[in-house]
Every structure is written in structure tokens, then in C-alpha cells.
Amino acid sequence: MEDVLDIYQGGYDEESPLICMDESSKQQIKEVRQPLPAKPGSVEKYDTEYERNGVSHLFMFFDPLAGQRHVTVGDQRTAVDWARQVKHLVAVLYPQAERITLVMDNLNTHAGASLYKAFPPEEARRILEKLAIHYTPKHGSWLNMAEVELSI
């Protein structure tokens, strides 16, 4: 826990940005009944019944010191999906960075092995060398500012 807290106390550095990463699933729902319109003295009323209409998966990179968020919506969140997002972080969002400090939880797909699963070894190694990965402790993912951002 102290490792992550120490990282958060550092200052902003464009060449070595602090990025918090998290992912989340959101259920898509569809109304099955029309709401009752508002009337004088009464608010609009919605029924709690709904139809499940799929799931969307969110990947978020949050740069707390620059106040920037990057969210990608997809259909799934596999190890390869995570690897593609991390490559996007390194190559597109922060190409000028010498080293990116990446804070995230210990989900099994959040590992260097996922990069090797998605890319040739040379490319996976190049991406990994740009990252300083710090994991939040087990049962301490609330320390990840990206998780807090996704819950708001």
C-alpha cells in the first residue's frame, strides 16, 4: 500500500507520467414499458422492470496529475484486449514518455505475459520497457484512482 501512496506524492513529469488503469463491465438495459409522464404535482415515473441488452467493457487510463482521462468501450476484456490498450497508451497517448508509471490492480490479465500473447516478443519487450508497473495490494484496489473515477 505504501508503494502506491508514495507514487501519488510525486510531482508531474511529462517524460514520466503517472497513469492509473482500471477496467469495468457495464450492463446495458432497455426499458420494456414507457414511463408515465410528469403531471402537475407529480414527477415522471419509471418502472423498475427492464430487459438486458448486452454488456459493454470499459478500459480507463487516468492521469491524475494532468487531470486527463481516456476511456475505450469494447465488447470484451481479454488479455489481448488489455495488451492492445497498453500498447495504445505507450504508442499513441504518451509517445513522448521515457517511462510510464502504471498503477493497476492484480487482475490476471494485467501482466507482461498478456503483451507476449498479443504481440511478437520484440514488440512486447519494447512496450514493457516503457512501463514501471505498480500493483495495488489485494483487497486494496480502492487505492487505484482509475477505479474511483469509474465508480463516479
Buried (B, 14 or more C-beta within 10 A) or exposed (E): EEEBEEBEEEEEEEEBBBBBBBBBEEEEEEEEEEEEEEEEEEEEEEEEEBEEEEEBBBBBBBBBBEEEBBBBEBEEBBBBBBBBBBBBBBEEBBEEBEBBBBBBBEBEBBBBEBBBBBBEEEBBEBBBEBBEBBBBEEEEBEBBBBBBBBEE
